[in-house]
Amino acid sequence: MECIFCKIINKEIGSEIIYEDEKAVGVLDIHPRSPGHVMVLPKFHAENILDLPDSEIEGVFSAVKKITGILKKTFNPDGFTIGINHGKASGQAVDHLHIHIMPRWHGDGGGSIHNVVSSPTEESLEETARKIRANG
């Protein structure tokens, strides 16, 4: 497999690992958007959240919570942006699920997650909800 994140997890490629447990690894992003910007990499190779087996989800998000707590103690930020880029259209550059944890400060120049996209629907919320429920 030629997955760079799998190579980091398997320690075939060097990285700044700041956390590791049986389900996930936390590494510093090589292009940090803020001090302490970490990516949480599931040890199970899955391209995206839909490909991650249910048995892996709790462990991965438990690692996200633990790392967020460590970053809070370390940097004492005013908040965090925690997110996943799912698919190329969203900006996913590596086809291995990873969760970004970015410490945030008032006045840091960033915005809320609502600033990521601006393509609102023209249909009613009721119609959108009906479509979603039909597939649930």
N, C-alpha and C positions, 0 to 999 in steps of 0.2 A: 504494500500500500504506500502511496506517495503522499500521504496526508501530513502536512507540516505540524499540525497540532498533535497528531498521534506520535510523531517523532519527538516532540517536546515532552509529552506525557511519558514516553518510554526512555527519556533522557538520552536520545540519540542526537539531539540538538540542544545546545545550551540555551537557558533562559533564566530569568529571575523568578524562580518559584518562591512564592511567599506563603503558600498553604498547600497541604496535600492530605487526603484521606483515601479511603478505599473506593470512593465513587468519583472524585473530582480533584483537579489541580487548579490552583489559583496562580496566575503568572502576571507580571507587570506587562502591560501593553507596550510594544516597542515604539508606538507613536502615541504617547499619552495625551489625552485631551485635558487632563488635570493631574495635579500631584496625587499619586496613589491609584491611578487608573488601572484597574485589574480586570483580567478576563478569566472567567471560570470555565474550565474545559472539562466536560464529562469524560471520564476514562473510557466509556463505551462510545465507539465511533457511531455517530448519527449525524446526518447532514443538517437536520433541523429538528425542532421540537416535536413535529409529527412523527419523526422516525425514532425518537427516543422511547424505548420500552417503558411502560408504566412502572415497572419494578426499579427503574433508575431515577425517576423524577424526584422522589422524596430526598434521596441522597444528594443529588445535584443542587437542589434548592436549599437544602440544609447547609451545604457548603457556601452558597451565596449569602445566607443569613450570617453564618459565622465570620466570613471574610468582611462583610459589611460592618460587623461589630468591631473587628480588629482595626479596620480603617477608621472607624469613629474614634476609637481610643488613640490611634496614632496621630491623626491629623485634626481631629475635632472640627470637621466641616459643618456648615450650616444645613446641609442636606446631601442627598445622593440622587443621581439618575442611574437607574438600573434598567437595562434593556437588551433585547435580542434583535439583531438584523436577520430576518428570515427570508432568504432568497436574494438573488442578484438585484432585483428591482429595489430592495430595501437597503442595499449597500453591503450585503454579506460578501466578503472577499475570500474567505476560506470555507470550503464545504464541510465543515465540522462545527456542530452547534457550539456556540460560546455565548456566555452571558457577560456583558460589560457592567462593571460597577465603577461609576465615576463620582468621586467626592465633589461636592459643589459648595460654592461660597456666594454670598450676596455680592453682586457686582462682578461676577467672574466672566461676564460676556456671553454666557450660554443662555439658553431658553428652556422652556418646558418641553416635554415630549410632544406636546401639541404643535410645536413648530417644525416637526420633522417632515410633515406633508400637509398640503393644502389642496385637497381634491374632494370637497364635500359632495354628498349625494344630492340629487334633485328630487328624489322620491321621498315620501313621508316616512317618518320613523316607524309608523305602523306597518307600512309595506315592507320596509327593510326587515323588521322583526318577523313578519309573516314568512318571508323567504328563509330566514335563518332557522326559525322553528321547524319549517318543513324538512330541513335536512338534519335536525338534531336527534 
